[in-house]
């Protein structure tokens, strides 16, 4: 879905930007131009940003079984 009509930015592009390391609205504004014209997309863009950051899983511990146990 198109989030920023003025700059033709989709929710997919915002999620890809998060996957590449962006994590703030300021970074989205600078890199994608989100919410730089009329600003009506700011709340939706922020929601997509937050939800995607929240959905990303961070691996903090790995557990390996030996081949013999498997």
C-alpha positions as CSV (number, residue, x, y, z in Angstrom):
1,X,0.0,0.0,0.0
2,X,1.2,3.5,-0.7
3,X,1.9,5.3,2.6
4,X,3.3,8.6,1.2
5,X,1.4,9.7,-1.8
6,X,3.5,12.8,-2.4
7,X,6.7,10.8,-2.8
8,X,5.1,7.5,-3.8
9,X,6.5,5.5,-0.9
10,X,5.0,2.1,0.0
11,X,4.8,0.2,3.3
12,X,7.1,-2.4,1.6
13,X,9.8,0.3,1.0
14,X,9.6,1.4,4.6
15,X,10.0,-2.2,5.8
16,X,12.9,-2.7,3.5
17,X,14.5,0.5,4.9
18,X,14.1,-0.9,8.4
19,X,15.7,-4.2,7.3
20,X,18.7,-2.1,6.0
21,X,19.1,-0.4,9.4
22,X,16.8,2.7,9.5
23,X,15.0,2.9,12.8
24,X,13.6,6.5,13.2
25,X,11.2,8.7,11.4
26,X,14.0,11.2,10.9
27,X,16.0,8.6,9.0
28,X,12.9,7.7,6.9
29,X,12.4,11.4,6.1
30,X,16.1,11.8,5.1
31,X,16.5,8.7,3.1
32,X,13.0,8.1,1.6
33,X,11.4,11.6,1.8
34,X,8.5,10.3,3.9
35,X,6.4,13.1,5.4
36,X,8.4,15.8,3.8
37,X,5.6,17.4,1.8
38,X,2.1,17.6,3.2
39,X,2.9,15.4,6.3
40,X,-0.4,13.5,6.2
41,X,1.4,10.2,6.0
42,X,3.5,10.7,9.1
43,X,1.3,8.7,11.5
44,X,0.9,5.8,9.1
45,X,4.6,5.7,8.3
46,X,5.4,5.8,12.0
47,X,3.0,2.9,12.6
48,X,4.6,0.8,9.8
49,X,8.1,1.6,11.1
50,X,7.2,0.6,14.7
51,X,5.3,-2.5,13.8
52,X,8.2,-3.8,11.6
53,X,10.8,-3.0,14.2
54,X,8.7,-4.8,16.8
55,X,8.2,-7.8,14.5
56,X,11.9,-8.3,13.9
57,X,13.3,-11.1,16.1
58,X,16.7,-10.8,17.7
59,X,18.6,-14.0,18.4
60,X,20.2,-13.7,21.7
61,X,21.1,-17.3,22.4
62,X,21.6,-20.3,20.2
63,X,21.4,-23.9,21.4
64,X,23.1,-26.6,19.4
65,X,22.7,-30.3,19.8
66,X,25.5,-32.6,18.9
67,X,25.0,-34.8,15.8
68,X,25.0,-37.8,18.1
69,X,22.0,-36.5,20.1
70,X,20.0,-35.7,17.0
